[in-house]
Structures are given as C-alpha cells and as structure tokens.
Amino acid sequence: MSIIDWPADQRPRERLIKFGPQALSDAELLAVFLRVGAAGKSAVDLGREMSSHFGSLNRLFSASLDDFCTINGLGPAKFAQLQAVLELGRRSLTEELQSGSSFDAPAAVKQYLQLLLTNKPYESFLVLFLDVRNRLICADELFRGTLTHASVYPREVVKAALARNAASVMLAHNHPLC
C-alpha cells in the first residue's frame, strides 16, 4: 500500500510536521528524505531496507555509491542527495562554531571532529585553528595520507597557524576502518 493511502496521522511527513523529527524512527526519517519508494515498496519499506542493509546510520552515511545502489530503488541521484544533506549538516555546524560558540568542553570538540573525520577512507590530519576565546577560526585538513599512514610536517602546521592568526590549535587524526 502506498503511503498516500495511509491514515494521515500515520504518514511520516505529516507526523514530522505535527510532532517534530525526533518522533520518527530512522526508517520514517529516511522515507521523508526519499519521498517515494520503489516498485512494490513504500518509502518507509525502502527506509527499513536501508536501515537493515547498512545496520546503522553511520554505515549508511559512509556507504560507497556502489554499495548504496545495491538496494533496489536507490541510485546515483539519491546518493548525491544524501551526500549533499550530510555536507549541509557539516557546514551548518561549522557556521555555528565560527559564529561564537567556543570549544570549551571536550565533548563539543569530540562531536565536531567525529562529524569531520568519521568514515574517511584514508588517514587525515586535521587542525582546528582557534582564537583567544577558543572560538573556531577554521578547520583544515592539512595532510591526507593512505589507509595506513599520513605524513605530517610540524613546520607546515605552525606556518598555517601563523597565517590564520590562531591563538591556539587542536590537532586530530583518524584511523580509517578497513
């Protein structure tokens, strides 16, 4: 049965508008994102299949195009939409941090770094440049490596910090999942 045939109080989009996104399951949120299902599947069914196939939102968000497209009803256009939404989320958080929020709590730093570094298929060395009030000036990936290592040059880190007039820096790197 198509979602349009469901009672209005059970449709994901209407429930999101009435109760907010936190009231929806992952599959329902994915259905709102997808807008339509595939042959014989509602958007909610497709959302459930995505949740089941990938096992977590984290794995879904880090899926390759090929893996994403193994699910009937998903293709390059939906993959591009998903990547665009993820990037908009990253940019929104970066804007918020650059507009005055300070990195005065380790949890805030952790969340931001997870957003930037999780699911990269290579080692990345990231530098957060901060002002005197620990507000983010910018975050730059200064060095990109391979699956197993990244070469880092301290002189380049110092040079970049001076160029940005940073009062302090935070250094981070990831370990890609194989």
C-alpha angles and dihedrals in degrees: 000000000000118000090241087066092055121099108271093243090059099048112107097226094049091046090050091052093046101039105018130250094286089069092064130083120238090258091052093048089050089050091055089050093047093045092194136040129220134257107315093356130095119221088256090053089050090048090052090049090051091049091048095044096049098032095214141030089245091060091044092052092049096044119125120241090253094052092044091052094053087085112085108244097030122098144154093292094057090043090054091048091052093048090049092052091049091050091048088054091051092048092048092054091046091051091051092051093046092049096065114298110127131217093237096134126059090222091061091051091047093051093048093047092048089054092052102038108031116109098010108147092218138046111273129191110207129189124200110205113207135189125226091280092051092252117147115259092177143316118232134183097225097176132028121191140172132279091285109028148012126202113229126195114200092201090061091050091053092045091052092047092052092047090055094043089237117178090201142358137213118209124208140167136178138223109222119225112245 
